[in-house]
Amino acid sequence: MGSTPEELEARLLSTLQDAGPIADSGEFASAQGVDHGRVVGIVKSLQSDGLVSSEGTEHASFELTDEGAGYREAGSPEAQVWNDIPAEGVPVTHALLTSPMGRIGQSKGLAKKWLYMDKSSPEARVKRKVDSISDTTQEQLIKISQGQHQDIPAKELADLKKRKMIRDVKRFTYRVTKGPEFALQRRKAATDLTADMLVKGTWKEEKFKAYNFNALGQPPAGGHLHPLLKVRTQFRKIFTQMGFQEMPTNAFVESSFWNFDALFQPQQHPARDAHDTFFLTHPARAPISHVPEDYLERVRNVHERGGYSSTGYGTPWKVAEAEKNLLRTHTTAVSSRMLYKLAQSGFQPAKYFSIDRVFRNEAVDRTHLAEFHQIEGVVCDVGLTLGHLIGILKLFFTRLGLPKLRFKPAYNPYTEPSMEIFSYSEELKKWIEVGNSGMFRPEMLRPMGLPENVNVIAWGLGLERPTMILYGIDNIRDLFGHKVNLSMVKRNPICRLGF
């Protein structure tokens, strides 16, 4: 009879209620006309909720092999050979006797004395010895297929197994009784304590599902580190091992004063043009009233009239221009804040670094984005020279695995002298530009209040380019931005730098 799982479960519970324990789940399944496995599944499910209890019993049984199933239909090999041999017999070389089944049938037929070997003629012949036979092997196979192996002697069962006609099978049946939480209908356990239960007080009668503290839970889908994060971690390790302190770089929006003016970058410099910088429209300005008036005046003077062996730019310096908000174009804006703070707190030698995002209004192509990450190192101490800068750059880049360096003079508004840094890449087999460096100008440092014998050396490089080289990425848009393939993030290997 057809039954849904709910109908079969209801009949099982009703049987326990009306007739008592179910002695054999297999017999119950037969009575219901369903597969025994379905009954076992329902019993296990009910037992997990405490509605029933069960005790299993193992039953040894047999089932036909494919070969045995064939003999059940066609007869045993010895019976087939006996039936096919005519009254005059057949030569021992006959096709009937030389086939695999024929050789087995001949051997068993001779052993059972159904056949005999006639050697009176020049060629030996196999003939029938009896007029009729009873194929008990076929009868036994039929009984086994019907689950009635109990009447077959153990010796004959062993012989059928030896002949690979049957094989052992074990099955379990269950004695099913009422459980401690028995009911005619399953009540699903609650999994959450809700506000409604607390308000109405129904939680007191509610049955809650036990919490499984050993469950591992659903594996999280995320948790993969982007290559930029891995490379950034390695750079951070190098800086900290060299005794550098990380600067706070959490403010992407900066005023033009700290981004440009404090660095002695002229207000008429092309970099301030909207083609190079993202200016904010709301709020468009940030009053620089937090900057002390005397420092602001020193910055104005050095821009307009110069000082510290400089002639300045000779053009009016406007507070309104310095108040413009922008997305910082370099993390040197953070360095200017840190150096000013260092000067006000009483000078002490310091080493700072930062690794964070900056923004440039540039055309996007395979090597440029409008936002990227800048790495910057700054050293402030008495009597620093260009030789110190070259020495620390060699130490830093050697730890990166780039020991071969070359330097080329360059121009920066806030460093003098300035140098572009080149290194020989073993992966690319050529010299590549890896960064920029220089010594901060006195026009930047002295207005801050740093002593005249204190110099600051600094260098910077991008995070994306070394990451692309390390991971073999040719297009920066495949590394950073909305076009990144997430499978690349999941599969990328750990980062190993050469220090």
ABEGO torsion letter per residue (X at the ends): XBBBAAAAAAAAAAAAAAAEBBABAAAAAAAAGBBAAAAAAAAAAAAAAGABBBBBBBBBBBBBBAAAAAAAAAEBAAAAAAAABBAAEBBAABAAAABAAAAAAAAAAAAAGABBBBAABABBBBBBABABBBBAAAAAAAAAAAGBAAABBAAAAAAAAAAGABBBBBBBBBBBBBBAABBABBBBBBABBBAAAAAAGAAAABBBBBBBAABAEBBBABGBBBAAAAAAAAAAAAAAAAGBBBBBAABABBBAAAAAAAAGBBAABAAABAAABBBBAOBABBBAAABBAAAAAAAAAAAAAEEGGBAEAGBBBBAAAAABBBBBABAAAAAAAAAAAAAAAEBBBBBBBBBBBBBBBBBBBAABBABBBBBBBBBBBBGBBAAAAAAAAAAAAAAAGBABBBBBBBBBAABOBBBBBBBBBAAAGBBBBAEBBEBBBAAAAAAAGBBAABBBBBBBBBAAAAAAAAAGBABAAAABEAABBAAAAAABBBBBBAX
